Amino acid sequence: MKSSEMEAQLYCIHCNNNTPHVITYINEKMKHIECEECHNAIEFKVDIMKELYKEVYDRISTKPSRITEEYKQGLDEFLSKIPIRVISKPYRLIRYLNQSYKIIKQYKK
């Protein structure tokens, strides 16, 4: 799960002017928009657990096709990278789970 922020010039109805706003996304869905001058904010309801389940499902369901694509690009390179990937997978999985947990904890409040 990924959380990202973007700055944009938007019209603020409280400031009656174009002002900089910070837009927060969770997995490409808007979660929060806040005016940087008056700090007026708009929250959007995003089901965090549904987003997590969807992301995990997409990753699992596309894994066979991604492996097949890598295999077709070059068998020698594919076979040489497998031991490293097998060893590093638990660490990558833990990093992903920690990142997702932090985002879920932040937005579950």
Secondary structure by P-SEA (a helix, b strand, c coil): cccbbbbbbccccccccbbbbbbbbcccccccccccccccbbbbbbaaaaaaaaaaaaaaaaaaaaaaaaaaacaaaaaaaaaaaaaaaaaaaaaaaaaaaaaaaaacc
